[in-house]
Amino acid sequence: MRNPGAAPQSWLPSPDAQPYDGTAGELQTAPEVRVESICEQHQAAAVLKAVRAVHPYEEAVINFLPIFEPVPG
């Protein structure tokens, strides 16, 4: 899902790059897309592998954040 309020992000592919989007050696600007998902801890490695397999960036920013349900006390 695209975030319509997302700020444009800029990047500069090196002259010898083969960028997914834009032209090598030229400053590029495009809206950033953020994807969020929930998985079980034992599924994290498979999720990471799947995201990297389809992500167009050379160095995608991928974070896993543990979510804990508080225990009533």
DSSP file (Angstrom, degrees, kcal/mol; ACC not computed):
  #  RESIDUE AA STRUCTURE BP1 BP2  ACC     N-H-->O    O-->H-N    N-H-->O    O-->H-N    TCO  KAPPA ALPHA  PHI   PSI    X-CA   Y-CA   Z-CA
    1    1 A M              0   0    0      0, 0.0    33,-0.4     0, 0.0     2,-0.3   0.000 360.0 360.0 360.0 130.1    0.0    0.0    0.0
    2    2 A R        -     0   0    0     31,-0.1    31,-0.1     1,-0.0     3,-0.1  -0.614 360.0-132.3 -83.7 141.8    1.4    3.4   -0.9
    3    3 A N    >   -     0   0    0     29,-0.4     3,-2.1    -2,-0.3    29,-0.1  -0.839  12.3-159.1 -93.3 107.8    1.4    6.1    1.7
    4    4 A P  T 3  S+     0   0    0      0, 0.0    -1,-0.1     0, 0.0    -2,-0.0   0.723  91.6  52.2 -63.4 -19.2    0.0    9.2   -0.1
    5    5 A G  T 3  S+     0   0    0     -3,-0.1     2,-0.1     2,-0.1    -2,-0.0   0.335  80.9 128.1 -95.8   7.5    1.6   11.5    2.5
    6    6 A A    <   -     0   0    0     -3,-2.1     3,-0.1    26,-0.1    27,-0.0  -0.386  60.6-121.9 -68.5 138.4    5.1   10.0    2.1
    7    7 A A        -     0   0    0      1,-0.1    25,-0.9    -2,-0.1    -1,-0.1  -0.522  33.5-100.0 -76.5 145.0    7.9   12.4    1.5
    8    8 A P  E     -A   31   0A   0      0, 0.0     2,-0.3     0, 0.0    -1,-0.1  -0.376  36.0-146.7 -63.7 143.9    9.9   11.9   -1.7
    9    9 A Q  E     -A   30   0A   0     21,-3.3    21,-2.2    -3,-0.1     2,-0.3  -0.860   8.3-149.7-111.4 148.6   13.3   10.2   -1.2
   10   10 A S  E     +A   29   0A   0     -2,-0.3     2,-0.3    19,-0.2    19,-0.2  -0.890  17.2 170.7-119.9 149.4   16.4   10.9   -3.2
   11   11 A W  E     -A   28   0A   0     17,-1.9    17,-2.9    -2,-0.3    -2,-0.0  -0.984  23.8-143.1-152.2 155.9   19.3    8.8   -4.2
   12   12 A L        -     0   0    0     -2,-0.3    15,-0.2    15,-0.2     2,-0.1  -0.902  17.5-148.2-124.9 100.2   22.3    9.0   -6.5
   13   13 A P        -     0   0    0      0, 0.0    12,-2.0     0, 0.0    10,-0.0  -0.439  29.8-108.0 -65.5 138.9   23.3    5.8   -8.3
   14   14 A S    >   -     0   0    0     10,-0.2     3,-2.2     1,-0.1    11,-0.3  -0.247  32.6-104.2 -62.5 157.9   27.0    5.6   -8.9
   15   15 A P  T 3  S+     0   0    0      0, 0.0    -1,-0.1     0, 0.0     9,-0.1   0.784 122.4  45.6 -57.1 -28.3   28.1    6.1  -12.5
   16   16 A D  T 3  S+     0   0    0      2,-0.0    -2,-0.1     9,-0.0     2,-0.0   0.292  91.5 115.3 -98.3  10.9   28.7    2.3  -13.0
   17   17 A A    <   -     0   0    0     -3,-2.2     7,-0.2     1,-0.1     0, 0.0  -0.307  59.1-146.7 -75.6 161.0   25.4    1.3  -11.3
   18   18 A Q        -     0   0    0      5,-0.1    -1,-0.1    -2,-0.0     5,-0.1  -0.687  31.8-161.3-121.9  74.2   22.6   -0.5  -13.0
   19   19 A P        -     0   0    0      0, 0.0     3,-0.1     0, 0.0     5,-0.1  -0.216  24.5-139.1 -67.3 146.3   19.7    1.1  -11.0
   20   20 A Y  S    S+     0   0    0     36,-0.2     2,-0.4     1,-0.2    37,-0.1   0.875  95.9  24.8 -63.1 -39.6   16.3   -0.4  -10.9
   21   21 A D  S    S+     0   0    0     35,-0.1    -1,-0.2     2,-0.0     2,-0.2  -0.994 116.9   3.1-131.8 132.9   14.8    3.1  -11.2
   22   22 A G  S    S-     0   0    0     -2,-0.4     2,-0.4    -3,-0.1     5,-0.1  -0.485  88.8 -56.6  95.4-165.0   16.5    6.1  -12.7
   23   23 A T    >   -     0   0    0      3,-0.3     3,-2.0    -2,-0.2    -5,-0.1  -0.958  51.2-102.8-125.4 136.8   19.8    6.6  -14.5
   24   24 A A  T 3  S+     0   0    0     -2,-0.4   -10,-0.2     1,-0.3     3,-0.1  -0.294 107.1  16.0 -55.8 135.9   23.3    5.9  -13.3
   25   25 A G  T 3  S+     0   0    0    -12,-2.0     2,-0.4   -11,-0.3    -1,-0.3   0.450 105.1 104.0  80.3   0.9   25.1    9.1  -12.3
   26   26 A E  S <  S-     0   0    0     -3,-2.0    -3,-0.3   -12,-0.1    -1,-0.2  -0.953  76.9-111.8-120.3 135.8   21.9   11.2  -12.0
   27   27 A L        -     0   0    0     -2,-0.4     2,-0.3   -15,-0.2   -15,-0.2  -0.415  37.5-161.4 -62.8 131.2   20.1   12.3   -8.9
   28   28 A Q  E     -A   11   0A   0    -17,-2.9   -17,-1.9    -2,-0.1     2,-0.4  -0.874  10.7-169.6-117.2 148.9   16.7   10.5   -8.6
   29   29 A T  E     +A   10   0A   0     -2,-0.3   -19,-0.2   -19,-0.2    -7,-0.0  -0.997  18.8 145.6-139.2 134.0   13.7   11.4   -6.5
   30   30 A A  E     -A    9   0A   0    -21,-2.2   -21,-3.3    -2,-0.4     2,-0.1  -0.978  51.5 -85.2-158.9 157.2   10.5    9.3   -5.9
   31   31 A P  E     -A    8   0A   0      0, 0.0     2,-0.3     0, 0.0   -24,-0.1  -0.419  45.4-124.3 -66.9 143.7    8.0    8.6   -3.1
   32   32 A E        -     0   0    0    -25,-0.9     2,-0.5    -2,-0.1   -29,-0.4  -0.672  17.3-146.2 -89.3 143.5    9.1    6.0   -0.7
   33   33 A V        -     0   0    0     -2,-0.3     2,-0.5   -31,-0.1   -31,-0.1  -0.927   8.1-159.2-111.2 133.5    6.9    3.0    0.0
   34   34 A R        -     0   0    0     -2,-0.5     2,-0.5   -33,-0.4   -28,-0.0  -0.944   4.8-166.3-114.0 131.5    6.7    1.4    3.4
   35   35 A V        -     0   0    0     -2,-0.5     2,-0.4   -33,-0.0   -33,-0.0  -0.963   4.0-171.8-118.2 131.9    5.5   -2.2    3.9
   36   36 A E        +     0   0    0     -2,-0.5     2,-0.3     2,-0.0    -2,-0.0  -0.944  10.3 164.5-122.8 146.4    4.5   -3.6    7.3
   37   37 A S        -     0   0    0     -2,-0.4     2,-0.4     2,-0.0    -2,-0.0  -0.966  27.3-132.9-152.0 163.1    3.7   -7.2    8.1
   38   38 A I        +     0   0    0     -2,-0.3     2,-0.3     2,-0.0    -2,-0.0  -0.984  30.7 160.1-123.4 135.0    3.3   -9.5   11.1
   39   39 A C        -     0   0    0     -2,-0.4     2,-0.1     0, 0.0     5,-0.1  -0.968  42.1 -96.3-146.0 162.6    4.9  -12.9   11.3
   40   40 A E    >>  -     0   0    0     -2,-0.3     3,-1.7     1,-0.1     4,-0.5  -0.453  40.8-111.0 -74.4 154.3    5.8  -15.5   14.0
   41   41 A Q  G >4 S+     0   0    0      1,-0.3     3,-1.4     2,-0.2     4,-0.4   0.873 117.9  56.3 -55.8 -41.0    9.4  -15.4   15.1
   42   42 A H  G 34 S+     0   0    0      1,-0.3    -1,-0.3     2,-0.1     4,-0.2   0.640 105.9  53.0 -69.4 -12.1   10.1  -18.8   13.5
   43   43 A Q  G <> S+     0   0    0     -3,-1.7     4,-2.3     1,-0.1    -1,-0.3   0.516  81.7  93.9 -95.5  -7.9    9.0  -17.4   10.2
   44   44 A A  H <X S+     0   0    0     -3,-1.4     4,-2.7    -4,-0.5     5,-0.2   0.868  81.8  51.3 -58.5 -43.4   11.3  -14.4   10.2
   45   45 A A  H  > S+     0   0    0     -4,-0.4     4,-2.2     1,-0.2    -1,-0.2   0.907 112.7  46.3 -62.9 -41.1   14.1  -15.9    8.2
   46   46 A A  H  > S+     0   0    0     -3,-0.2     4,-2.3    -4,-0.2    -1,-0.2   0.881 112.5  50.5 -68.3 -38.1   11.8  -17.0    5.4
   47   47 A V  H  X S+     0   0    0     -4,-2.3     4,-2.6     2,-0.2     5,-0.2   0.930 110.5  49.5 -64.3 -45.5   10.1  -13.6    5.4
   48   48 A L  H  X S+     0   0    0     -4,-2.7     4,-2.5     1,-0.2     5,-0.2   0.922 111.5  48.9 -58.9 -45.8   13.5  -11.9    5.1
   49   49 A K  H  X S+     0   0    0     -4,-2.2     4,-1.7     1,-0.2    -1,-0.2   0.906 112.1  48.9 -61.4 -42.8   14.5  -14.2    2.3
   50   50 A A  H  X S+     0   0    0     -4,-2.3     4,-1.0     2,-0.2    -2,-0.2   0.906 111.7  48.2 -65.8 -42.6   11.3  -13.6    0.4
   51   51 A V  H >X S+     0   0    0     -4,-2.6     4,-1.7     1,-0.2     3,-0.8   0.936 112.1  48.7 -64.6 -46.2   11.4   -9.8    0.7
   52   52 A R  H 3< S+     0   0    0     -4,-2.5    -1,-0.2     1,-0.2    -2,-0.2   0.837 105.3  60.1 -63.1 -31.8   15.1   -9.6   -0.4
   53   53 A A  H 3< S+     0   0    0     -4,-1.7    -1,-0.2    -5,-0.2    -2,-0.2   0.802 118.2  27.7 -66.6 -28.6   14.2  -11.8   -3.4
   54   54 A V  H << S+     0   0    0     -4,-1.0    -2,-0.2    -3,-0.8    -1,-0.2   0.530  92.7 107.5-111.4  -8.8   11.7   -9.3   -4.8
   55   55 A H     <  -     0   0    0     -4,-1.7     5,-0.1    -5,-0.1    -4,-0.0  -0.560  57.4-151.0 -76.4 131.3   13.0   -6.0   -3.5
   56   56 A P        +     0   0    0      0, 0.0   -36,-0.2     0, 0.0    -1,-0.1   0.699  66.2  92.3 -77.4 -18.2   14.5   -3.9   -6.2
   57   57 A Y  S    S-     0   0    0      1,-0.1     3,-0.5   -38,-0.1    -2,-0.1  -0.448  73.1-135.9 -78.5 149.0   17.1   -2.0   -4.1
   58   58 A E  S    S+     0   0    0      1,-0.3     2,-0.4    -2,-0.1    -1,-0.1   0.900 103.9  26.2 -64.6 -40.5   20.6   -3.3   -3.6
   59   59 A E  S    S-     0   0    0      2,-0.0    -1,-0.3    -3,-0.0     2,-0.1  -0.749  82.9-170.1-127.3  83.2   20.4   -2.5    0.1
   60   60 A A        -     0   0    0     -3,-0.5     2,-0.8    -2,-0.4    -8,-0.0  -0.453  25.6-122.9 -72.2 144.5   16.8   -2.6    1.3
   61   61 A V        +     0   0    0     -2,-0.1     2,-0.5     2,-0.0    -1,-0.1  -0.814  40.6 171.3 -88.6 111.3   16.1   -1.4    4.8
   62   62 A I        -     0   0    0     -2,-0.8     2,-0.4     2,-0.0   -14,-0.0  -0.984   6.7-178.8-127.4 122.0   14.4   -4.3    6.5
   63   63 A N        -     0   0    0     -2,-0.5     2,-0.5     2,-0.0    -2,-0.0  -0.945  15.8-157.8-122.4 141.5   13.6   -4.3   10.2
   64   64 A F        -     0   0    0     -2,-0.4    -2,-0.0     2,-0.0   -20,-0.0  -0.984  13.8-171.6-114.8 123.4   12.0   -6.9   12.4
   65   65 A L        -     0   0    0     -2,-0.5     2,-0.1     2,-0.0    -2,-0.0  -0.964  20.5-129.9-117.8 121.0   10.5   -5.5   15.6
   66   66 A P        -     0   0    0      0, 0.0     2,-0.5     0, 0.0    -2,-0.0  -0.451  18.3-155.0 -69.2 139.8    9.3   -7.9   18.3
   67   67 A I        -     0   0    0     -2,-0.1     2,-0.4     2,-0.0    -2,-0.0  -0.974   9.2-164.7-117.6 125.3    5.8   -7.2   19.6
   68   68 A F        -     0   0    0     -2,-0.5     3,-0.0     3,-0.0     0, 0.0  -0.898  15.7-138.7-112.9 137.9    4.9   -8.4   23.0
   69   69 A E        -     0   0    0     -2,-0.4     2,-0.0     1,-0.0    -2,-0.0  -0.832  32.8-118.5 -89.9 126.2    1.5   -8.7   24.5
   70   70 A P        -     0   0    0      0, 0.0    -1,-0.0     0, 0.0     0, 0.0  -0.354  19.8-128.4 -66.4 143.9    1.5   -7.4   28.1
   71   71 A V        -     0   0    0     -2,-0.0    -3,-0.0     1,-0.0     2,-0.0  -0.819  27.0-117.2 -92.1 122.5    0.6   -9.9   30.8
   72   72 A P              0   0    0      0, 0.0    -1,-0.0     0, 0.0     0, 0.0  -0.336 360.0 360.0 -59.4 137.2   -2.1   -8.6   33.1
   73   73 A G              0   0    0     -2,-0.0    -2,-0.0     0, 0.0     0, 0.0   0.461 360.0 360.0-140.8 360.0   -0.7   -8.4   36.5
